């Protein structure tokens, strides 16, 4: 197992194609989430979709790097749901690198960054159709916050909102 896993900031302008390539490799999740393989619109949403009431400058995007390879992407919305919260909107890892402890190392780095920025809570929503992800987040110390059933105007997915107190 290579411990050389780092997070580097990424932007739409410079990393759109790399993010699309990563999402294509992780199409198992993207297809579950949106019903089709990732496309340019999926990556556009990754870089620009904001939670209610926030502007795009609240978003922070990272590539998960192992040596020269991008093996994951992460989007975090700072200040959602509360000013001291960080909301992990998406953490997507290449399936070839899952199950190797990389997710744990990434979350440790996110927790460290959040603490350094004086965040008090990490939150995220997991699709109930993705029990493997739910088990991963629970192993990382996240606990049930609330259920988020699908609404008529939503994407049709029930979710579980989890939280981690920093």
C-alpha positions in Angstrom: 0.0 0.0 0.0 1.4 3.4 -1.1 1.0 6.0 1.6 1.7 8.8 -0.9 -1.9 10.1 -1.1 -2.3 13.8 -1.3 -5.1 16.3 -1.9 -4.4 19.1 -4.4 -6.8 22.0 -5.1 -8.4 21.7 -8.6 -10.5 24.1 -10.7 -12.9 23.7 -13.5 -10.8 25.6 -16.0 -7.6 23.6 -15.5 -9.0 20.1 -14.5 -12.3 19.6 -16.2 -11.0 16.8 -18.5 -9.1 15.1 -15.7 -12.2 15.1 -13.5 -14.4 13.8 -16.3 -11.8 11.0 -16.9 -11.9 10.1 -13.2 -15.7 10.2 -13.1 -15.8 7.9 -16.2 -13.6 5.4 -14.4 -16.0 5.6 -11.4 -19.1 5.3 -13.6 -20.5 2.7 -11.2 -21.3 5.4 -8.7 -22.2 8.2 -11.2 -24.7 5.8 -12.9 -26.2 4.9 -9.6 -26.5 8.6 -8.7 -27.8 10.2 -12.0 -28.9 7.2 -14.1 -26.2 7.5 -16.8 -22.5 7.6 -17.4 -20.9 10.9 -16.4 -20.7 13.6 -19.0 -19.7 17.3 -19.3 -22.8 18.4 -17.5 -22.0 16.1 -14.5 -18.6 17.7 -14.2 -20.0 21.1 -14.6 -22.3 20.4 -11.7 -19.4 19.0 -9.7 -17.6 22.4 -10.0 -20.5 24.8 -9.8 -23.6 23.3 -8.0 -24.1 24.9 -4.7 -26.3 24.2 -1.7 -29.3 26.4 -1.2 -28.4 29.9 -0.1 -24.7 29.7 -0.9 -22.5 31.0 -3.8 -20.0 29.1 -5.8 -17.1 30.6 -3.8 -18.1 28.4 -0.9 -17.0 25.4 -2.9 -13.6 23.8 -2.5 -12.5 21.0 -5.0 -9.7 18.6 -4.5 -8.1 15.9 -6.6 -6.9 12.8 -4.7 -3.5 12.1 -6.0 -1.3 9.0 -5.7 2.0 10.0 -7.2 1.2 11.4 -10.6 -2.3 9.7 -10.9 -5.6 11.4 -10.1 -7.4 8.6 -8.3 -10.3 10.6 -6.8 -12.1 13.9 -6.6 -13.8 15.7 -3.7 -16.2 18.7 -3.5 -16.8 20.5 -0.2 -19.2 23.3 0.5 -17.9 25.4 3.4 -20.7 27.0 5.5 -23.5 24.6 4.7 -25.8 23.9 6.6 -24.4 26.2 9.3 -21.5 28.7 9.1 -19.1 26.3 10.9 -20.1 23.2 8.9 -18.3 21.6 5.9 -20.5 19.6 3.7 -18.8 16.9 1.7 -20.9 17.0 -1.5 -19.0 14.3 -3.3 -16.0 12.0 -2.7 -15.4 9.8 -5.7 -12.6 7.3 -5.9 -11.5 5.2 -8.9 -12.8 1.7 -8.2 -9.3 0.3 -8.8 -8.1 2.1 -5.7 -11.1 1.4 -3.4 -10.7 -1.0 -0.4 -7.0 -0.1 0.1 -7.3 2.4 2.9 -7.1 5.4 0.6 -10.5 6.7 1.6 -9.5 6.7 5.3 -6.3 8.7 4.5 -8.3 11.2 2.4 -10.9 11.7 5.2 -8.1 12.1 7.7 -6.7 14.9 5.6 -10.2 16.5 5.2 -10.7 16.4 8.9 -7.3 18.1 9.5 -8.1 20.8 6.9 -11.5 21.4 8.4 -10.1 21.7 11.9 -7.4 24.1 10.7 -10.2 26.3 9.2 -12.1 26.2 12.5 -14.9 24.1 11.1 -16.9 22.4 13.9 -18.8 19.7 11.9 -18.5 17.6 8.7 -21.7 16.5 7.1 -22.7 14.5 4.0 -25.6 12.6 2.5 -25.3 9.0 1.4 -27.6 7.3 -1.1 -29.5 4.5 0.7 -29.0 2.6 -2.5 -25.2 2.6 -1.7 -24.8 0.6 1.5 -21.1 0.1 1.0 -20.6 3.9 1.2 -22.7 4.1 4.3 -20.6 1.4 6.0 -17.4 3.3 4.9 -18.6 6.6 6.5 -19.7 4.9 9.6 -16.2 3.3 10.0 -14.8 6.8 9.7 -16.8 7.9 12.7 -19.7 9.6 11.0 -23.1 9.1 12.8 -26.7 9.4 11.7 -28.0 12.9 11.7 -31.3 12.5 9.9 -33.1 10.7 7.1 -33.6 12.6 3.8 -36.3 10.9 1.8 -36.7 11.6 -1.9 -39.0 14.5 -2.7 -41.3 14.7 -5.7 -39.0 17.4 -7.2 -35.7 15.5 -6.4 -33.7 12.9 -8.2 -35.7 10.1 -6.6 -33.0 8.9 -4.2 -33.5 8.5 -0.5 -30.5 9.6 1.5 -29.1 9.4 5.0 -27.4 12.5 6.3 -24.4 11.8 8.5 -22.3 14.0 10.7 -18.9 14.1 12.3 -18.1 16.5 15.1 -14.6 17.9 14.8 
